[in-house]
Amino acid sequence: MLSEKIYTLRRKNGLSQEQLAERIGVSRQAVSKWEGGLSVPELDNLRSLSECFHITLDELTQEESAPSEPLSAQAPPQSAPPSSISRPGVLLCLLAGLFLILFGVLTLARPSAAEALNASSAVTLNGSGILLSLILFMMAAGIFLILKKK
């Protein structure tokens, strides 16, 4: 697919969307739309892309794999791609797990503390149930953030 090929070629050549846009004379938003499959470049932009990547129009538009030849030695390589795992999500899951362990240790070490927590709750769900619900909610929110696609 053309959108994937443009993205792959841009990344292999160490260019940001803005850098590619400047090289071919379009806006960064245009490059973003092309890579997202929301629009297709016009013929003159396809020619500019093929010149920028040093490939033919056929190579750019064919469904086969993109060539891996870099633009030049002058193009600085970009840093490693960001991890697809959400750091806040992982942090929430770790904190929730830590709180769950601490709650379990507290309940085993001092059962009277758990009873005091239950007695202090005016809600139908006792205090330890509320605490466990909050911890599970934190863990669910963390998992949601980890699995969320951008």
Stockholm file with secondary structure:
# STOCKHOLM 1.0

chainA/1-150         MLSEKIYTLRRKNGLSQEQLAERIGVSRQAVSKWEGGLSVPELDNLRSLSECFHITLDELTQEESAPSEPLSAQAPPQSAPPSSISRPGVLLCLLAGLFLILFGVLTLARPSAAEALNASSAVTLNGSGILLSLILFMMAAGIFLILKKK
#=GR chainA/1-150 SS CHHHHHHHHHHHTTCCHHHHHHHHTSCHHHHHHHHHTSCCCCHHHHHHHHHHHTCCHHHHHSSSCCCCCCSCTTSCCCCCCCCSSCHHHHHHHHHHHHHHHHHHHHHHHCHHHHHHHHHTCCSSSCHHHHHHHHHHHHHHHHHHHHHCCC
#=GC SS_cons         CHHHHHHHHHHHTTCCHHHHHHHHTSCHHHHHHHHHTSCCCCHHHHHHHHHHHTCCHHHHHSSSCCCCCCSCTTSCCCCCCCCSSCHHHHHHHHHHHHHHHHHHHHHHHCHHHHHHHHHTCCSSSCHHHHHHHHHHHHHHHHHHHHHCCC
//
